[in-house]
Amino acid sequence: QSVLTQPPSVSAAPGQKVTISCSGSSSNIGNRYVSWYQQLPGTAPKLLIYDNDKRPSGIPDRFSGSKSGTSATLGITGLQTGDEADYYCGTWDSSLSGGNWVFGGGTKLTVL
Amino acid sequence: EVQLLESGGGLVQPGESLRLSCAPSGFTFSNYAMSWVRQAPGKGLEWVSGISGSGGSASYADSVKGRFTISRDNSKKTLSLQMNSLRAEDTAVYYCARIPAMTTVTRFDYWGQGTLVTVSS
């Protein structure tokens, strides 16, 4: 059971838009920056979004992030088959002793 | 180019120990905090441990606290994870990941390719 809740799967057609939600609480998302990671099949995760809505160099602007209260959202527009991957949100959680980093359970994106 | 290369994974029996290493290149190692993140087969990501750039501060997930020890040697540019009293549930791919800060875990901006640890009798 992850501290951050993501839908297990989402799907959409090529060229369409999809959003992936990440729900937390005041001990994590509510008071911390959120980052998002893309994990293509058989590869290591890759940073996609950081500080809620910033994109690292090289990440296309089809990918966007936002945060409101204790929830964050990843948006992907102009879906491509190459976007099929698992997506994870992550942030620091201060509810446990000393705090620790937490990830969402992951969302599998299928581009139909 | 930033690269992180993990090594040391393998098959061990429950209760045994294993030491993972991560060799960074392409950046000034001592200027960055580092972490280990693992992924059990078919499962999601789980943060394991983190260490500050100086090595003076470390933190652990409750699931490994008291069994795993993270360390770094900035002069040799090496990150390590000593894993003792291994359990079947520790079976996972272990990733070395860079944190773009000296202490605070803000995000993981570069990841290694991972090394597989299998704990089984």
Interface residues (C-beta under 8 A of the other chain):
Chain A: S2 Y33 S35 Y37 Q39 T43 A44 P45 K46 L47 Y50 D51 P56 D86 Y88 G90 W92 L96 S97 G98 G99 N100 W101 V102 F103 G104 G105 G106
Chain B: S35 V37 G44 L45 E46 W47 G50 S59 Y60 A61 D62 Y95 T104 V105 T106 R107 F108 D109 Y110 W111 G112 Q113 G114
